[in-house]
Amino acid sequence: MFWICLPVWKTEQLKRERQSSDGPGISAEYGEPGMSVSSDITIVGGGQAAARAFAAVRSLAPELPVTLFSEESHLPYERPPLSKECLREGGLSEPQLVIPDSDYRHPATDLRLGSRVIKIDRKKHRIETATGDSHSYGKLLIATGARARTLPDVSGGENILYLRNFEDALALADRLKFCRNLVIIGGGAIGTEIAAVAAERSITVTVIEAGSRLLARAVCQMTSDLLRDCHLSRGVRVRFNSAVKAVSDGSVSLNDGTEIAADLVVAAIGVVPNAELAEQSGLEVSNGVLTDNDCRTSDPDIYAAGDVANYYEPYLGRQFRSESWAEANMQGMRAAQAMLGLEVTKPVVPSFWTDQFGISFQMCGNVTSDDIEMRGNLASHQGAIVHLDGNRVVGATCLNNPREFRLLNRMIRDAAVLDRTAIRNQSQPLTESVIDAAA
Ligand SMILES: Cc1cc2nc3c(=O)[nH]c(=O)nc-3n(C[C@H](O)[C@H](O)[C@H](O)COP(=O)(O)OP(=O)(O)OC[C@H]3O[C@@H](n4cnc5c(N)ncnc54)[C@H](O)[C@@H]3O)c2cc1C
């Protein structure tokens, strides 16, 4: 366990200031002048959102006591490389950190790795860890992320691998080295990324998908079809509307009786938010911890960010639990601002990406809508799908097209109204299609 403890003098000073404080703020000593820094901050979770929240607090309130609890023994690290570089390169010597380890070395930082929080006592403002430690909090951020959903009721299920953390990725990378026939259960982003890497390594890959298309929850029909074609053209076999009944040594049996050779089986069937802590403490939970747009939960001293949070997303106009790197970063930063009582940065259009077979798929806004216009040459993996509500742009899916992705992102933010014919006209810039921008 790696601890950087708050020195006793600092704790005592904090206690004194807390006792002598008249108003809600302890002191502005910890932060920028005029900032209403109300109390010390505790972060539960050690991933993307936690690290970004930590970094934001450190930069906005350099001396404020911050305690971070993570059940993992690593400093917060990036998960996207785990299904890409790590598998491609047969492993990584160490995880890629979200922020440098030197950023945690600070006298007001108390870093508790390998420490799982098991209880939040909201009345006493205390949390408890699995090893029996108790810790008081002023403001608490829940950034516990999500875990891989496991397959229920499959005979031989103990032989199935999952991918969520660094150790999972190393184990999978190792097994792929000797794998000839890989079966992947689940045709979402993680499943298809693993399939792409394995196919590039000349492994025979079969993806078993319960639904009728790939990435069905996250993208529109057209994007699913493009992705399917990428996989099929590289030799990946995809079985739609199929379910696995049993996994045995050397094969997988489907519900319809089909047997598929498999010396390795991976399931990537989505995630479950780690919201039990919040739920047990009586916070409002429904597919994640419910928050407003600024990461506030139903308790004014508790915030939630990242994959565990089901937050109000203004661009989609509804509660939304994102499973995206960009959102986890942004929410971590915004939660930090909110906990410090600062004005919270305006929300950005939610986005995510996946890299497969050298094609970068970038998505933002409402990309499940099938009301679309297309530009570029999507069959050659270069172009944009513009998602519309009437003539207003609400989402963008771009293939190897970062420039138009940025442009469309701004147009969604500005609720731009576009001319559909002009969108399709590749000979003129996308900006020419704007009829009106409301914002
Ligand atoms: C393999 C993989 C590839 C991905 N690729 C992409 C991609 O290409 N593009 C994209 O947009 N997104 C991608 N993502 C998603 C992105 O990485 C996640 O959305 C992001 O990591 C979420 O950050 P988080 O901080 O909410 O959760 P996490 O990063 O999961 O961190 C949560 C942390 O909290 C810890 N924790 C949980 N419970 C407790 C507890 N009770 N006490 C203490 N600690 C606890 C966990 O162990 C974990 O360390 C990928 C995810 C994975 C797994």
The ligand as a Gaussian input file, in Angstrom:
#p B3LYP/6-31G(d) Opt

LIG

0 1
 C      -10.412000      -1.924000     -21.871000
 C      -11.094000      -0.595000     -21.966000
 C      -10.943000       0.180000     -23.112000
 C      -11.597000       1.409000     -23.223000
 N      -11.462000       2.140000     -24.366000
 C      -12.114000       3.317000     -24.493000
 C      -12.023000       4.078000     -25.693000
 O      -11.366000       3.693000     -26.659000
 N      -12.708000       5.246000     -25.759000
 C      -13.471000       5.715000     -24.724000
 O      -14.093000       6.783000     -24.842000
 N      -13.568000       5.014000     -23.564000
 C      -12.916000       3.828000     -23.432000
 N      -13.026000       3.102000     -22.271000
 C      -13.870000       3.614000     -21.186000
 C      -13.099000       4.515000     -20.228000
 O      -11.836000       3.998000     -19.956000
 C      -13.932000       4.623000     -18.961000
 O      -15.110000       5.311000     -19.309000
 C      -13.191000       5.350000     -17.847000
 O      -12.077000       4.599000     -17.432000
 C      -14.118000       5.569000     -16.658000
 O      -13.404000       6.173000     -15.641000
 P      -13.893000       6.072000     -14.113000
 O      -12.898000       6.831000     -13.328000
 O      -15.309000       6.410000     -14.024000
 O      -13.807000       4.529000     -13.757000
 P      -12.547000       3.549000     -13.699000
 O      -11.485000       4.017000     -14.655000
 O      -13.105000       2.187000     -13.873000
 O      -12.000000       3.714000     -12.229000
 C      -12.707000       3.347000     -11.082000
 C      -11.704000       2.978000     -10.022000
 O      -12.328000       2.917000      -8.752000
 C      -11.920000       1.735000      -8.077000
 N      -12.950000       1.362000      -7.106000
 C      -14.162000       0.819000      -7.367000
 N      -14.853000       0.624000      -6.218000
 C      -14.060000       1.058000      -5.211000
 C      -14.218000       1.118000      -3.792000
 N      -15.332000       0.708000      -3.197000
 N      -13.203000       1.608000      -3.053000
 C      -12.060000       2.045000      -3.648000
 N      -11.861000       1.997000      -4.986000
 C      -12.850000       1.523000      -5.760000
 C      -11.749000       0.742000      -9.211000
 O      -10.977000      -0.368000      -8.838000
 C      -11.070000       1.622000     -10.246000
 O       -9.700000       1.717000     -10.003000
 C      -12.394000       1.868000     -22.147000
 C      -12.541000       1.081000     -20.992000
 C      -11.900000      -0.137000     -20.899000
 C      -12.085000      -0.986000     -19.659000

